[in-house]
Amino acid sequence: MSPTGNFLERVRSLPRLGVGISTEYEAGRQGLCLRDLVAEHGDLVRFLEVGADLARGVDQDTRDWVATGRPTTYHFLDLNLEQAEDLDPAWVDATAALARELQASWLCGDAGIWHLGPRDLGHGTLMPPILVASSARDMAANVRALRERSGFEILPENPPAQVWVGDLDLLDYFALMLEEADTGMLLDVAHLAIHQEAMGREPLDGLDGFPLERVIEIHVAGGRYYEFGGRRFIEDDHGLEILDATWRIHDYLLERASNLKAIVLEAERNPIAGVAPIFARLAAGFGPERGAS
């Protein structure tokens, strides 16, 4: 059954998950062990965001997490949310079935181009949407369709990019899309910091007019500055250094996103000792003492 009512009615039924960690297929072999993370810091890390595609499915570490009964969300890595032809019924039904198997609280994913041509791992990429009104409205229609057929709330995420095409500002694009889709959003503050740096803007520019009540989830991740062609950019490296610009956006949203339900640290390929202080900082601002359900 698809979620019913308008956004402000539907958001009340979404659980407040607290602070979580992201994972992708066999990420634990390259760094962070979920089992040990829970054993050592289960009071800080409340849920798992499962990054998945249907070609690979989910790994045993994820299934072990689900067996404990701890919450999850499902982050799709194989849907071009801007393109209606990519939203075929077979993909939607299989994805929804896997999300139900994982007992996911909602679906989310970067609102960009995950693959070129057929849906195949060999075609994988991630490019941003075209920042024009027609694209925003097309994406909104696809969000509505996915929500209705899957039965899950859908949270589009702002993807990382250094170059953007179109006549709309990034935040204006997402504001239009969210309104047209009547949906919430996963706002990746590290991705937004990348965009703001690439555009020569301050980290908080444009947020004062953004519909922050629609921000349901936040992603936080490490990054690093680099120079190319005489300009400075930020790489989305998911390392252990959370940039000041990322923290500034996070702190701004924490005080103003009235329907915020979840914060994810994307650091699944790093040692537990390195990520623990970051989890502690996130939980200090958004832990269960603030009324998690």
PyMOL commands that set and color helices and strands:
alter all, ss='L'
color gray80, all
select helices_A, chain A and resi 7-13+27-30+34-41+60-67+84-86+89-101+121-123+133-150+170-181+189-198+207-209+212-214+244-256+272-286+288-290
alter helices_A, ss='H'
color red, helices_A
select strands_A, chain A and resi 18-23+47-52+72-76+104-110+113-115+124-127+154-157+185-188+215-221+224-228+231-235+262-266
alter strands_A, ss='S'
color yellow, strands_A
deselect
rebuild
show_as cartoon
